Structure formats: C-alpha cells, structure tokens
Amino acid sequence: MKTALITGATDGIGKATALKMLQENWNVVVLGRNLQKVQATILELQTQTGKNTISGITADLSVMEDVKKAVETFLHNNDRLDVLLLNANAIANERIITQEGNEQNFAVGYLSRVLMIQLLQDILNKTDNSQILSVMGRSWKRIDFDDLTISNKFSGWKGLTRWQWSFALFLKNYATTNRIKCNIYSPGLVKTKILSNEPQPMRTLVKIMNIIMGISTTKAAENINHVINETNKFIVSGHFFEWKKDKGLISIEYQKDDLKKLLELTSIILKS
Ligand SMILES: NC(=O)c1ccc[n+]([C@@H]2O[C@H](COP(=O)([O-])OP(=O)(O)OC[C@H]3O[C@@H](n4cnc5c(N)ncnc54)[C@H](OP(=O)(O)O)[C@@H]3O)[C@@H](O)[C@H]2O)c1
C-alpha cells in the first residue's frame, strides 16, 4: 500500500490532504506537534472514511532532536515512503530562538524540511516513484548570511520569506543532484488559521481576502493530489506548482556563492 508522511496534518491543508489520501486508499502517517490533536485527527479521519490505515507521530519540528526521533519512529513502523509532504508551518511573529539556537521560523520551515529529506533519503530511494512535495508560499527573500537569526529588525514576514527563499534554493539544487522527484506547491490563499495571528491591519486584510478569494482546504487537497499524480505521470522534478498549474522550473534570484554558503551553513547547523 502506498504510504504518505504528511507534516502539519492536524489542521488546515495537511489534514484535508490526509483525508483525501485515505479516501484514495493510501496508508497515511500524520505528523503534528500536539499529541491530543494528533490523536483527535486520527480518530476524526478514521470515522470519516471508515479506514484505519492511518497512524500518527508527535514532534515539534522547531526542534531538530524531535525531527530525528520522528523519523526514527517512522522508519521503525514503515518500509516504504511514496510521498513526503512537507507542509507544517506556523508563522512566529515574535523573534523566538529555539533551545538549539535557531530562529523559530527558519527551524520549522527550512531546517526541519532539509533534515527530514536527509534522514528519509534511503527509504525514498528504495521506494519506486517516490516524491517530495513542499507546501509553501511564493514570497521568497534572500537571507542575510551574517544575521541568520534576524536580530536586526525582525518580523514574522521576514522570517517566513527568508526560510522560503532558503528552502526553494535548497530544493532547486536537490532536484538536479538527486533522483528523487521533488517540487514546490504554492496553494494560493487557503481558508486556514495560519494567518490569524498576523499583526493588525494585516489580520483584518487577510480575513477579507479570505472571504473574497480564499479557497477551501478540500480544494487545496484536491490540487495537491493532482500535483502528486502529474509529478509521477510526467516525471517532473525541481518545478514550482501554483494551484494546479505547473509553472516550470523553480525560478529564484540568488547571488554567485549563495548556494555554497547555504549548504555549508546548513551542514554546520544540522551537525551541531
Ligand atoms: N493557508 C494559506 O493561505 C497558505 C498560503 C501559502 C502557503 N501556505 C503554507 O501551507 C502549509 C499549511 O498551512 P495551513 O494554512 O494549512 O496552516 P494551518 O492550518 O495552521 O496548519 C499548519 C499545520 O502545521 C502544524 N505545525 C505548525 N508548527 C509546527 C511544529 N513546530 N511542529 C509540527 N507541526 C507544526 C500545525 O499544528 P497545530 O495543529 O498544532 O497548529 C498544523 O497541523 C504551510 O507550510 C503554509 O506556510 C498556506
């Protein structure tokens, strides 16, 4: 049975995608940071679908030690991984430095995704037609390599756009150096809680925009399912998908040594 590991599957787009995949007869592993929410999600999706091919892992993805334990648990219980859906995120609007010394947005959005890919590389490699899909927004801004934890003029928006830039650059390179298919999916505006803690007036603006143009999580999950199928059908990697559309190769602005610097920094942080 095909297996999907979905991070951030206790709410929003991740949860709706877990439901869709269960309905399509997948074995689904939901990962969330809150044990009660993980258990409640499993129960809810089992009741909704009548399927019990669902299990859960609890991990706070801002903590790399948790990421490692989560992967260990996954590998202990599963012998294949067809889809790794890197979806979890929460925008920290306060500057939080994790116990491991990383800026929270960068830790959850960038570091945990890179570490999961690295630790799941072998199982992805041995599963035919496996793929990685990263759910993230389309606003990307180059990081300041001399101020990775954004001590200067921090904002949640800065945190968000910096990790997204870093991950887009990482994935673009990964696609050219690995045979596992990996792509980015940008969902557009989806009616979830993720932007509900934005500072005003952004919070009100988002509420209005959500009413006017936000899509449902069910629609977003259908789009993700479509992208997963298209990726396998056309053997696409290193692409940027928006809604259901393949927009071609990931296009990102960066300077000459950025990739080298990013990979070196990542390696140092993840080894420590
Ligand atoms: N909604 C949009 O309009 C939109 C637009 C562009 C991109 N995106 C991206 O889409 C993805 C899904 O977002 P969403 O809108 O569905 O948000 P959401 O409803 O808030 O769901 C986010 C999920 O991530 C989990 N999560 C957050 N921090 C975590 C951590 N440290 N460790 C483990 N799990 C964590 C949340 O857990 P809890 O249930 O405990 O909160 C939840 O399950 C995100 O990457 C987001 O950036 C969303």
The ligand as a Gaussian input file, in Angstrom:
#p B3LYP/6-31G(d) Opt

LIG

0 1
 N       -3.283000      28.955000       4.122000
 C       -2.700000      29.665000       3.174000
 O       -3.291000      30.594000       2.607000
 C       -1.274000      29.359000       2.757000
 C       -0.698000      30.124000       1.749000
 C        0.598000      29.850000       1.331000
 C        1.297000      28.808000       1.944000
 N        0.723000      28.086000       2.941000
 C        1.507000      27.007000       3.550000
 O        0.723000      25.828000       3.619000
 C        1.188000      24.995000       4.684000
 C       -0.007000      24.561000       5.528000
 O       -0.576000      25.708000       6.127000
 P       -2.077000      25.822000       6.591000
 O       -2.599000      27.066000       6.009000
 O       -2.787000      24.545000       6.372000
 O       -1.825000      26.102000       8.158000
 P       -2.508000      25.504000       9.466000
 O       -3.952000      25.260000       9.260000
 O       -2.109000      26.430000      10.566000
 O       -1.779000      24.103000       9.642000
 C       -0.399000      24.054000       9.914000
 C       -0.060000      22.683000      10.448000
 O        1.329000      22.683000      10.795000
 C        1.451000      22.238000      12.156000
 N        2.632000      22.812000      12.798000
 C        2.905000      24.115000      12.994000
 N        4.079000      24.249000      13.633000
 C        4.556000      23.005000      13.854000
 C        5.697000      22.486000      14.504000
 N        6.594000      23.272000      15.091000
 N        5.851000      21.146000      14.545000
 C        4.934000      20.323000      13.996000
 N        3.819000      20.756000      13.381000
 C        3.630000      22.081000      13.312000
 C        0.161000      22.734000      12.804000
 O       -0.049000      22.118000      14.059000
 P       -1.224000      22.647000      15.049000
 O       -2.429000      21.920000      14.563000
 O       -0.769000      22.208000      16.388000
 O       -1.310000      24.135000      14.888000
 C       -0.835000      22.343000      11.733000
 O       -1.086000      20.965000      11.750000
 C        2.200000      25.856000       5.467000
 O        3.505000      25.487000       5.093000
 C        1.900000      27.261000       4.996000
 O        3.022000      28.122000       5.101000
 C       -0.550000      28.340000       3.367000

